[in-house]
């Protein structure tokens, strides 16, 4: 969702990549529904591993979402850990609260770059 928000807010001026340490290869159905509510289609996306996005480094910023020291290092000017809960098992209302928090964090990050 953070990559989608970066594209929605920053447009073509922003290159954003999303990756995880143990990707399933598919996007969570709840995320697809939550982003569709905001006019973004995640159905064509797939989850990627960190190794799959390393080739695009170095980055202006690398954002982690609550993994702290467990995250592998990526070449970047700055590292930010947002401590955002994984919404995977949350109900729709709570999932959307996390989605909205991610949207606000992305807006703030893009404004600071």
C-alpha positions, 0 to 999 in steps of 0.5 A, spaced: 500 500 500 505 504 501 508 503 494 501 505 491 500 511 495 507 514 493 505 513 486 498 516 487 501 522 491 508 523 487 506 521 480 511 520 475 516 524 480 516 518 485 519 512 484 517 507 489 518 500 490 515 495 495 518 488 498 518 484 504 523 479 507 518 473 506 513 475 500 508 470 498 508 473 491 501 475 491 497 481 494 493 481 500 485 481 498 484 486 504 489 490 501 486 490 494 479 491 496 482 497 501 485 500 495 480 500 490 476 504 495 481 509 494 481 508 486 487 504 486 487 497 483 492 493 486 490 487 482 496 487 477 501 488 483 505 482 486 509 481 492 516 482 491 523 480 495 528 485 498 533 482 493 528 483 487 528 491 488 536 491 491 538 493 483 534 499 484 538 502 489 541 506 492 534 509 495 533 516 497 529 513 503 528 506 505 522 505 510 521 499 514 514 497 518 516 495 524 521 490 523 527 494 526 534 490 526 531 484 523 530 488 516 536 487 512 540 493 510 539 497 503 543 502 500 539 509 502 540 516 504 536 515 510 532 509 514 526 510 517 522 505 521 514 507 522 512 501 527 506 500 523 502 494 525 501 488 520 494 489 518 493 482 515 489 479 520 485 485 522 478 486 520 476 491 515 475 497 519 481 496 523 485 494 516 483 501 513 485 505 519 492 502 518 491 503 510 490 511 512 496 511 517 500 509 511 497 514 507 499 519 512 506 517 513 507 517 505 504 524 504 509 526 510 515 523 507 514 525 500 513 532 503 520 532 507 524 529 501 
